[in-house]
Amino acid sequence: MSTISTAAISSKPRQRRRWWIGALMFGVLGYVFRKCDIPKAPLIFGLILGEKVEQSFRQAMTISGGDPIVFLKSPLAVGLLALAATTVLFSFWAKRKSAATLAQAAASGAPQP
């Protein structure tokens, strides 16, 4: 369906070809994500918000004269950075715990979920 939509967007052959290639690339990427069991939401958030976040980061670094301590001066910024770090660490911990539980279940001969 997405390839039909891309053909309807433009009547210029060169531009239509670019849309088809883009749709094909995202289709292949979606297939790979599904096969590798990778969530798609972080990729979508990154594509949508990435440019704006990068622009704001550059602006903050320019205003501070390149000093990264500017991100630790606000209590809100410190709290959000701590929350992000905690989330990442919890994710790694949960994945390790899950892998250890599965390994232990496989070693004891119990059926895997």
N, C-alpha and C positions, 0 to 999 in steps of 0.2 A: 504494500500500500504506500509506503514512503517513497518508493521509486516512481510510482505513478504521480504522486504529489509533486515530486521534484521536476518531473517533465512538464507539469502544468504551470509551474512558476514562471518560466521564462521561455520566450520563443526563439532566443538566440542559441544556435547549436553549441557554441563554445561554452557559454554560461550553463547551459543545460548539462553538458558533459561534466562540468565541475560539480554541479549538484548531484549528479548520479554517482560520481566518485566519492563524494562526501557521504552520501547515503550508504554506499557499499562499505566504506571504511567503518562507519558507525555500526552497521550490521555485523561485520566481522568482529569488531570490538565487543559488541553485546554478546555474540556467540562465545567468544573466548572467556568473557566474564562469567557467563552462565556455566560453562564447562569447568572453570577453575573455582567456582563458588565464591566469587568476589562480589561484594555488594556494589550496586550501581549508584546509590545515593551520594557517596562521597565524590565520585567523579562528576556527577551532575552539579553538585554544589561548587566544586572547584572550577568547572567551566563557567558557571554563571557568576560567581563572586571573585574568582581569581584576579581578574584585571583590576577590579576596584580595590581589593585588599592590597595588591602590589603597589598601586598608585598611592594609597594612603600610607603604606609603609615607607615608600620613597619620600613622601612629603614630610613625614615625621622625622626621618633621618636627616633630611635637608635642614629642617628647622632647628634640630638639636645639634647640628654641626657634625653628624656622624657618630654621636654618642648613643650606644644602645641602652644606657641606663635610663633614658627617657621613658622607657616602657615599664620601669619599676617605680616611678615617682608617684603614680596615682594608685590609691588603694583598690579602685575598681580594676585597673589593669593587672595588678598583682593577683587579685582574686581570680580573674579570668584565666591568667596564665597558669595559676596553680590548679584550677579546675581542669584545664586542658591537659596538663601534665598528669594529673591523677587519672583522668579518663584513659589516656594512652597506656599508663602503667597498669591500670586495672584490666585493660584489654589484653595485654601481654600475659598477665598473671592468670586470667581466666582461660586463655588459650593453652597455656602450659598445664594448668590443672586438668583441663579437659583431656589433653593428650596423655597425661599421666594416668588418669582414670581409665581411659580406653586401653592403654598398655597393660594396666593391672588386670582389667577384665579379660583381655586376651590371654594373659599369662595364666589366669586361674581357670580358663576354659569356659567362662560364662558367655552367653550369646551377646553380640554387640548390637546396640540400638540402631 
